[in-house]
């Protein structure tokens, strides 16, 4: 049975942080997609989105548990190329 | 009759030597405050502008008459209908934020009226308490007439009694500053930082904008309050003068703490009003320019005059000045149903003005508003929830406001693990404030943690109605309901028209 892992999510270009109610068996790609969907009123979806935990890029195919994320940690969704001051 | 100078000191500064109780019982450390200032030093306390009770009552009577006159002249719904709609919503925001915060200030001043360490200070605090009761009553009186016309004005009284996210943030600040602080922290946080520095933004700058926006009632209300503030704000400088001589580090820490907390509050309250809700034709300067005049220049002069440094996070503050209220406003617009007043999309001319005033931040903010435009273009006017967020947003564990610090490219939120709990802060200064006194803040739950604990619903409509205290009649909408002249909507294909003979009779059930 999967476990709920609420995460703080920050999408590059957005003005506010959002909560994404992920599950530990969700792939990171799904978490990224949900965050971009939630932020769509302020930021257009970008195709080259990549998740980061601090400075560590997360593998999109890994699950939340495999990525070592626990509840109420911060992840960032950035463009793969990254804007100059996004890091 | 004795001349004023012969008796005034006896009325305002009546000290004697306590023989029946020790000083420590008379002024216990919790309610009186603990500093390195020797108790006898406080006897030097002097207020620059001295007044007597008789003079106070006479001056206040005149001010009350002016408020009553303007209420009679322009305080009815037919007058308010003439005010530009965005500005009317600045009224709803301020009207709600003021009264019960002022009432809390009355309690703080009454505590200082008992536990402050000098009799003249106590006398001034009592005048301050009476001022704050008046400031509670004025907005309640002025806006009450408007409730029957617009139910959002009911929030002038209702706001602080709700668990609306803005109310939680405001209570978190005012409970600490006004209800829990000792007279020394109250004097530095309220009289010095809040009233000497920031309220000038409201009561001088914003009252001028109100006049230009055609709102003499708001202008009179804030001017009437400001004349009181100017008098009791002097408590702060007099306390600071004595405090810095013996305990400069404590004075600096209090200034640094309350400057940041107050900045966030005013950034949202006044920043929204000046840069978004004031009609463009009435804007004389941007929020940033007013802050540069009243805070960056004048308040820093006050600090320097007393040998204090600017707050350690000054560079962060300057970045915040360019970004924070814009980021909160754009976020609040896309969650407008969570507040009790309506918000407006800045039009092309307003965006050009904002781009001119905020060259460092607007290029990153303009795309956000282009997305908002796109949302409205794809939906019909009046369908407010068609362009509205539904995901849970995030809140800072110190200021309790949304995590909107930094820039759109790099939000500065940072986490902290303490014991078994995880905390998140919008910024380095908010984290610093928390870590200075964790016992003060650690037990408080922000909105997200209340949702996760099952204390508040996670569904948007449920949290609006069951927790934030809003109803369909009062939750915030777009001021124009999405009907902007400048917003070109693509023509939608219409259903084929039928002839009159084919059309059903719509009068029939």
Interface residues (C-beta under 8 A of the other chain):
Chain A: X6 X8 X10 X12 X13 X14 X15 X16 X17 X18 X19 X20 X21 X38 X39 X40 X41 X42 X43 X44 X71 X72 X73 X74 X76 X83 X84 X85 X86 X87
Chain B: X326 X327 X328 X330 X331 X334 X364 X365 X367 X368 X371 X372 X374 X375 X387 X388 X389 X390 X391 X392 X393 X394 X402 X403 X404 X407 X408 X409 X410 X411 X413 X414 X415 X422 X424 X448 X452 X458
